[in-house]
Amino acid sequence: MQQNHYDYLIVGAGITSAVFAHEAAKVGKSCLVIDRRDHIAGNVYTEEVDGINVHKYGAHIFHTSLRPVWDYVNQFAEFNNYINSPVAVYKDELYNMPFNMNTFSKMWGIRTPEEAKEIIEKQKAAEAVDEPKNLEEQALSLVGRDVYEKLVKGYTEKQWGKDCTELPASIIKRLPVRFIYDNNYFNDRWQGIPMGGYTAMVQRMFGDTEILLSTEYTDFIAENPDVADRVIYCGPIDEYFNYQLGALEYRSLRFESEKIECENWQGNAVVNYTERAVPYTRIIEHKHFEFGKDANGNEIPVTIITREYPATWERGDEPYYPINDDRNTALYEKYSELAKEEGNVIFAGRLGGYKYYDMDKAIDAAFDLVKDELGTDLRA
């Protein structure tokens, strides 16, 4: 450590912490950031391999309709014009995502929105689901049998590790269906990938903030109990309290990456595999996020793919997706009550708040944290 005492100890070196550290430095506050991993940027971390920025913890495409958030991130990176247009493989069939006229034309051999709507409405009526009791019934009531069986069922069951009949209907509030020929997955006003990768962007956000990596909070604070006036804690809230009320549940992920000696392996950045018999949910070909070019604009002769496997989470595994069912929501509320008694510890981010965030929503939530703690209104 460069000094013995700081205004803030920030636990976790992800995007929430980077926003807070950047703004704290601007108002003259000293911060020390620690992270148990050996790198910054949390789950948006990218590692340059053979000129390719590899998304080490799964694909991250920045997209937002929040103008203050878009303006904010553009201070730290130039974004390319990547448009997320995944495709889905079901057995030997290939479909465009999200569900749109390209999907329906391939599935049913039709051309017009009227034809597609007629088929979907007929299939929904055949299911006769008035009050969905589970995820399967909910999906059938929204899109009918064909789309559900081929593009929803297997993928969802792999993602959650349960049959759709065992999952609550509430998981799927809606299934976006577009009756236009448009493969753009997001409806947001802005989207893209930071040129040079997310790690470089987050590094610019942290600036000169002091960071200690490969550092466990529990060990560090035991050795340095008076290191800071306040703590911004972006780790798991139940872990902070030593799981005294029980562990909050997550779904985890496992990644297998492979270097292939060819320029273009699957022709798209994201290919989903929707059949349950295929153990992974998707394959990422990272170079397509930046159009197959390195930092100097040169074609890259090799490629790197990553297969993404959903996994059952156990304590000690990497937590990815909070399971916000009734049990875990009630347990989180109990931990939240304990958190209020901690005084100078503020719980933030995905793990601190036990809430899944898209990147833009994480930054927007960090704006609230900055306003509450530092008095700076980043939306003004």
C-alpha positions in Angstrom: 0.0 0.0 0.0 1.2 3.5 -0.8 -0.4 4.9 2.3 -1.7 3.7 5.7 -5.2 5.1 5.5 -7.8 5.9 2.7 -11.2 7.5 2.5 -12.6 4.4 0.8 -11.7 0.7 0.6 -13.4 -0.6 -2.6 -13.8 -4.4 -2.6 -13.9 -5.8 -6.2 -12.3 -4.3 -9.3 -15.3 -4.5 -11.6 -17.3 -1.9 -13.5 -19.2 -0.6 -10.4 -16.0 0.0 -8.5 -14.4 1.6 -11.5 -17.1 4.2 -11.8 -17.0 5.0 -8.1 -13.2 5.2 -7.9 -13.0 7.5 -10.9 -15.6 9.9 -9.4 -14.1 9.7 -6.0 -10.7 10.7 -7.3 -12.3 13.7 -9.1 -13.5 15.1 -5.7 -10.2 14.4 -4.0 -11.1 11.2 -2.1 -8.4 8.5 -1.7 -9.3 5.0 -2.6 -7.7 1.6 -2.4 -9.2 -1.2 -4.5 -8.7 -4.9 -3.8 -9.8 -7.9 -5.7 -9.4 -11.7 -5.1 -8.8 -12.3 -8.8 -5.4 -11.6 -10.5 -6.9 -9.0 -12.9 -9.2 -6.0 -13.0 -12.5 -5.5 -14.8 -14.5 -8.3 -13.1 -16.6 -10.4 -15.5 -16.1 -8.0 -18.4 -12.4 -8.8 -18.4 -10.9 -9.3 -21.8 -7.5 -10.8 -22.5 -5.5 -10.2 -25.7 -4.5 -13.5 -27.3 -2.9 -13.5 -30.8 -4.4 -10.1 -31.5 -7.9 -11.2 -30.4 -9.6 -9.7 -27.3 -11.0 -12.8 -25.6 -14.0 -12.3 -23.4 -12.8 -14.6 -20.5 -16.2 -14.7 -18.7 -18.6 -14.9 -21.6 -19.7 -12.5 -24.3 -20.3 -9.0 -23.2 -22.0 -6.6 -25.7 -22.5 -3.1 -24.4 -26.0 -1.8 -25.2 -28.1 1.0 -23.6 -30.8 3.5 -24.2 -29.6 5.6 -21.2 -27.9 8.7 -22.7 -26.0 9.6 -19.6 -24.5 6.1 -19.4 -23.6 6.1 -23.1 -21.9 9.5 -22.8 -20.1 8.4 -19.7 -18.5 5.2 -21.1 -17.4 7.1 -24.3 -15.0 9.1 -22.1 -13.0 5.9 -21.7 -13.3 4.1 -24.9 -14.2 4.4 -28.6 -16.9 1.9 -29.4 -17.2 0.1 -32.7 -20.5 -0.5 -34.5 -20.9 -4.2 -33.7 -24.5 -5.3 -33.8 -25.5 -8.4 -31.8 -27.2 -10.8 -34.2 -26.8 -14.3 -32.8 -28.0 -17.4 -34.5 -29.4 -20.6 -33.0 -28.7 -24.2 -33.9 -31.4 -26.8 -33.3 -30.3 -30.2 -34.5 -29.5 -29.6 -38.2 -31.5 -26.4 -38.4 -30.2 -22.8 -38.2 -32.3 -19.9 -37.1 -31.9 -16.2 -36.7 -32.3 -14.6 -33.2 -34.2 -12.9 -31.8 -37.5 -14.4 -33.0 -38.3 -12.4 -36.2 -39.5 -12.8 -39.7 -36.2 -14.5 -40.8 -36.8 -17.0 -38.0 -40.4 -17.7 -39.0 -39.7 -17.8 -42.7 -37.1 -20.5 -42.1 -39.3 -22.4 -39.7 -42.6 -22.4 -41.6 -41.7 -21.5 -45.2 -43.8 -18.3 -45.1 -43.0 -14.7 -46.1 -45.5 -12.3 -44.5 -46.1 -11.0 -41.0 -49.8 -12.0 -41.4 -48.9 -15.6 -42.0 -46.5 -15.7 -39.1 -49.0 -14.2 -36.7 -51.7 -16.6 -37.9 -49.5 -19.6 -37.2 -48.5 -18.4 -33.7 -52.0 -17.5 -32.7 -53.3 -20.9 -33.9 -50.6 -22.7 -31.9 -51.3 -20.6 -28.8 -55.0 -21.4 -29.0 -54.2 -25.1 -29.4 -52.3 -25.1 -26.0 -55.3 -23.4 -24.3 -53.2 -22.1 -21.4 -55.2 -19.4 -19.5 -53.1 -19.3 -16.3 -49.6 -20.6 -16.8 -48.4 -22.6 -13.8 -44.8 -23.1 -15.0 -42.3 -21.8 -17.5 -43.3 -24.2 -20.2 -46.9 -23.2 -20.0 -45.9 -19.5 -20.0 -43.7 -19.9 -23.1 -46.4 -21.9 -24.9 -48.9 -19.1 -24.1 -46.6 -16.5 -25.6 -45.1 -18.1 -28.8 -46.8 -21.5 -29.3 -45.3 -25.0 -29.6 -42.8 -24.8 -32.5 -40.8 -21.8 -31.3 -40.9 -23.1 -27.7 -39.7 -26.6 -28.6 -36.9 -25.6 -31.0 -35.6 -22.3 -29.5 -36.7 -22.0 -25.9 -37.0 -25.3 -24.1 -33.6 -27.0 -24.4 -31.6 -23.8 -24.0 -33.6 -22.7 -20.9 -33.4 -26.2 -19.3 -29.6 -26.2 -19.7 -29.3 -22.6 -18.4 -31.2 -23.4 -15.2 -30.5 -27.1 -14.8 -34.2 -28.0 -14.5 -37.0 -29.0 -16.7 -39.2 -26.1 -17.9 -42.1 -27.7 -16.1 -40.2 -27.3 -12.8 -39.4 -23.6 -13.4 -41.7 -20.8 -12.3 -43.6 -19.0 -15.0 -42.3 -15.7 -13.7 -38.8 -16.3 -15.2 -40.2 -15.5 -18.6 -42.1 -12.3 -18.4 -42.2 -12.0 -22.1 -40.6 -13.4 -25.2 -39.8 -10.7 -27.8 -41.4 -11.6 -31.1 -40.8 -9.3 -34.1 -42.8 -9.4 -37.2 -40.1 -7.7 -39.3 -36.9 -9.0 -40.9 -34.5 -7.6 -38.3 -31.8 -9.7 -36.6 -30.6 -6.9 -34.3 -30.9 -8.6 -30.9 -31.2 -5.4 -28.9 -33.7 -2.6 -29.2 -31.4 -0.1 -27.5 -30.4 3.2 -29.1 -26.6 2.5 -28.7 -24.5 -0.7 -28.8 -21.0 -1.8 -29.6 -17.8 -3.2 -28.3 -15.0 -0.9 -26.8 -12.2 -1.0 -29.3 -9.1 -2.5 -27.6 -11.3 -4.5 -25.2 -13.1 -3.9 -21.9 -10.0 -4.3 -19.8 -8.4 -1.2 -21.3 -11.6 0.7 -20.8 -11.8 -0.2 -17.2 -8.1 0.6 -16.6 -8.8 4.1 -17.9 -11.7 4.4 -15.5 -9.5 3.5 -12.6 -6.7 5.8 -13.7 -4.2 6.2 -11.0 -6.3 4.5 -8.3 -4.2 2.1 -6.2 -5.2 -1.5 -6.8 -4.2 -4.7 -5.0 -5.0 -7.9 -6.9 -5.1 -11.5 -5.6 -6.2 -10.1 -2.3 -9.0 -11.6 -0.1 -11.1 -9.1 1.7 -11.4 -11.1 4.9 -7.7 -11.6 5.2 -6.9 -8.1 4.2 -9.3 -6.4 6.6 -8.2 -8.6 9.5 -4.6 -7.4 9.0 -5.7 -3.8 8.2 -8.8 -3.1 10.2 -8.5 0.7 10.1 -7.4 1.0 6.5 -10.3 3.2 5.4 -13.1 5.4 6.7 -15.7 3.6 4.6 -16.0 0.4 2.5 -17.7 0.0 -0.8 -18.3 -3.8 -0.8 -19.0 -5.3 -4.2 -18.5 -8.9 -3.2 -21.2 -11.5 -2.2 -23.3 -10.1 0.6 -23.8 -13.5 2.2 -20.0 -14.2 2.2 -19.4 -10.8 4.0 -21.5 -12.2 6.8 -19.8 -15.6 6.7 -23.0 -17.2 5.5 -24.5 -17.0 8.9 -28.1 -17.1 7.6 -27.3 -19.6 4.8 -25.9 -19.2 1.3 -27.7 -17.4 -1.5 -27.9 -19.5 -4.6 -26.5 -18.8 -8.1 -26.1 -20.5 -11.4 -22.5 -20.8 -12.5 -20.7 -21.2 -15.8 -17.8 -23.1 -17.1 -15.8 -22.1 -20.2 -13.7 -24.1 -22.6 -11.6 -22.1 -25.0 -9.8 -23.4 -28.1 -7.4 -21.9 -30.6 -8.1 -22.9 -34.2 -5.8 -22.5 -37.1 -8.3 -20.8 -39.5 -9.5 -17.3 -40.1 -13.2 -17.9 -39.6 -14.7 -20.9 -37.8 -18.4 -20.4 -37.3 -19.1 -17.1 -39.2 -20.7 -15.3 -36.3 -19.7 -14.0 -32.8 -22.5 -15.9 -31.0 -24.1 -19.2 -31.9 -26.6 -20.6 -29.5 -27.2 -24.4 -29.2 -30.8 -24.9 -28.2 -31.0 -28.7 -28.1 -30.7 -30.0 -24.6 -28.6 -33.0 -25.7 -25.8 -30.5 -26.6 -24.1 -29.8 -23.2 -23.1 -26.2 -23.9 -25.5 -23.3 -24.5 -23.4 -21.3 -27.0 -20.1 -21.0 -28.7 -18.4 -17.6 -28.9 -15.9 -16.7 -31.7 -14.3 -13.7 -30.2 -12.7 -12.1 -33.2 -16.0 -11.3 -34.8 -16.8 -8.8 -32.0 -14.1 -6.6 -33.6 -14.7 -7.8 -37.2 -11.7 -10.1 -37.3 -9.1 -7.3 -37.1 -6.3 -6.7 -34.7 -5.6 -3.3 -33.1 -3.8 -2.2 -36.3 -6.6 -3.2 -38.6 -4.9 -6.3 -39.9 -6.7 -9.6 -40.5 -5.9 -12.2 -37.9 -5.0 -15.7 -39.4 -6.2 -17.7 -36.4 -9.3 -17.7 -34.3 -10.4 -18.5 -30.7 -13.7 -20.0 -29.7 -15.2 -20.6 -26.3 -17.9 -23.1 -25.4 -20.1 -22.0 -22.5 -21.4 -24.6 -20.1 -24.0 -23.8 -17.5 -23.1 -25.3 -14.1 -24.6 -26.0 -10.8 -23.2 -23.5 -8.3 -21.7 -24.6 -5.0 -20.0 -22.4 -2.4 -16.6 -21.5 -3.6 -17.6 -21.5 -7.3 -17.8 -18.4 -9.4 -21.3 -16.9 -8.9 -22.9 -15.6 -12.2 -26.7 -15.5 -12.1 -28.6 -14.9 -8.9 -31.5 -17.2 -8.5 -34.1 -14.7 -7.4 -36.8 -17.1 -6.4 -38.9 -16.7 -3.3 -36.5 -18.5 -1.0 -33.4 -16.5 -2.1 -35.3 -13.2 -2.2 -36.4 -13.7 1.4 -32.9 -14.7 2.4 -31.4 -11.7 0.7 -33.8 -9.4 2.5 -32.5 -10.8 5.8 -28.9 -10.1 4.8 -30.0 -6.6 3.6 -31.3 -5.9 7.1 -27.9 -7.0 8.6 -26.2 -4.8 6.1 -28.0 -1.7 7.4 -26.3 -2.3 10.8 -22.8 -2.2 9.3 -22.6 1.6 9.3 -19.6 2.4 7.2 -20.0 -0.5 4.8 -22.0 0.1 1.6 -23.0 -3.0 -0.4 -23.1 -2.5 -4.1 -23.0 -4.1 -7.5 -24.4 -7.5 -8.7 -23.0 -9.5 -5.8 -23.5 -6.9 -3.1 -27.1 -6.4 -4.2 -27.8 -10.0 -5.3 -29.2 -8.7 -8.6 -28.3 -9.4 -12.2 -27.4 -6.3 -14.1 -26.7 -5.6 -17.7 -23.6 -3.5 -18.0 -25.4 -0.2 -18.6 -27.8 -0.9 -15.6 -24.7 -1.6 -13.4 -23.2 1.7 -14.4 -26.6 3.5 -13.8 -26.8 2.0 -10.4 -23.2 3.1 -9.7 -24.4 6.6 -10.6 -26.8 6.4 -7.6 -24.0 5.2 -5.4 -21.8 8.1 -6.5 -24.6 10.6 -5.8 -25.4 9.2 -2.4 -21.8 9.0 -1.3 -20.0 11.8 -3.1 -22.9 14.2 -4.0 -22.0 14.1 -7.7 -25.0 13.8 -10.0 -23.7 12.1 -13.2 -27.1 12.4 -14.9 -27.2 16.1 -14.7 
